[in-house]
Amino acid sequence: METTDRNDPDLHKEKQNGQNEKYLVLSKEEIDKGFIRPYRSKYVHDACGVETTMNSVGICETYARDPKFYGATYCCGCNKHLPVEEFKWSDGQVVGS
């Protein structure tokens, strides 16, 4: 689930699998300003080699509009959030760059 509310209490609630109940995304108005990076939905964790697919359009769009918006992202192999610098998009570019 997604929210644009930085004060949403579910942003800090973690599911059993280590993912958050909700993730912060940019508003529709901000997304509508256009992407500065390609829309991507898959990245690989350098340490474990597992590819994670994001099912949230809002998170994918947020990365495309503002690549530095997130400081960490979720790894399906490690089942936890880790610094974005540890991940590469499927095309090889470092996440968050």
C-alpha positions in Angstrom: 0.0 0.0 0.0 1.1 3.6 -0.7 0.5 6.9 1.0 1.6 10.5 0.3 1.1 11.4 4.0 4.5 11.6 5.7 2.7 11.3 9.1 0.8 8.1 8.2 1.3 5.7 11.2 1.5 2.7 9.0 4.7 3.9 7.4 6.5 2.6 10.5 4.6 -0.7 10.8 6.4 -3.8 9.5 4.8 -6.9 8.1 6.1 -10.4 9.1 8.1 -10.5 5.9 10.0 -7.3 6.7 8.1 -5.1 4.3 6.3 -2.0 5.5 2.5 -1.8 5.7 2.7 1.4 3.6 5.3 3.2 1.6 5.6 6.9 1.1 5.3 8.0 -2.6 5.2 11.3 -4.3 1.9 13.0 -5.0 0.1 12.7 -8.4 0.9 16.4 -9.0 4.6 15.8 -8.5 4.6 12.6 -10.6 2.7 14.5 -13.4 5.8 16.9 -13.7 7.5 14.0 -15.5 10.1 11.4 -15.0 13.8 12.2 -14.9 14.8 8.5 -15.0 13.3 5.6 -16.8 10.3 3.8 -15.2 11.8 0.6 -13.7 10.3 -2.1 -11.6 13.1 -4.6 -11.0 16.5 -4.4 -9.2 19.1 -6.8 -8.0 20.8 -6.7 -4.6 24.6 -6.8 -5.1 25.2 -8.9 -2.0 22.8 -11.8 -2.4 22.1 -11.5 -6.2 18.3 -11.8 -5.8 16.1 -9.8 -8.2 13.2 -7.9 -6.5 10.2 -6.8 -8.5 8.3 -3.9 -7.2 4.5 -4.3 -7.6 3.7 -0.7 -6.6 3.3 1.7 -9.5 3.6 4.6 -7.1 7.0 3.5 -5.8 8.2 2.9 -9.4 7.0 6.3 -10.5 8.5 7.9 -7.4 11.9 6.4 -8.3 11.5 7.6 -11.9 10.6 11.2 -10.8 13.0 11.5 -7.9 15.7 8.9 -7.9 17.1 10.1 -4.5 13.7 10.0 -2.7 14.4 6.7 -0.9 17.5 6.0 1.1 16.7 2.3 1.4 14.8 -0.3 -0.5 13.5 -3.8 0.2 15.4 -7.0 -0.8 13.3 -10.1 -1.4 16.3 -12.3 -0.8 17.4 -10.8 2.5 13.8 -9.9 3.6 14.8 -6.5 4.8 15.4 -2.9 3.8 18.9 -2.0 2.8 20.7 1.1 1.5 19.8 1.8 -2.2 23.5 1.9 -3.1 23.6 -1.9 -2.6 21.2 -2.4 -5.5 21.3 -2.1 -9.3 18.4 -1.8 -11.7 18.1 -4.6 -14.3 20.0 -2.3 -16.8 23.0 -2.1 -14.4 22.5 1.5 -13.1 22.8 1.9 -9.4 19.4 2.5 -7.6 19.2 6.0 -6.3 21.6 7.5 -8.8 
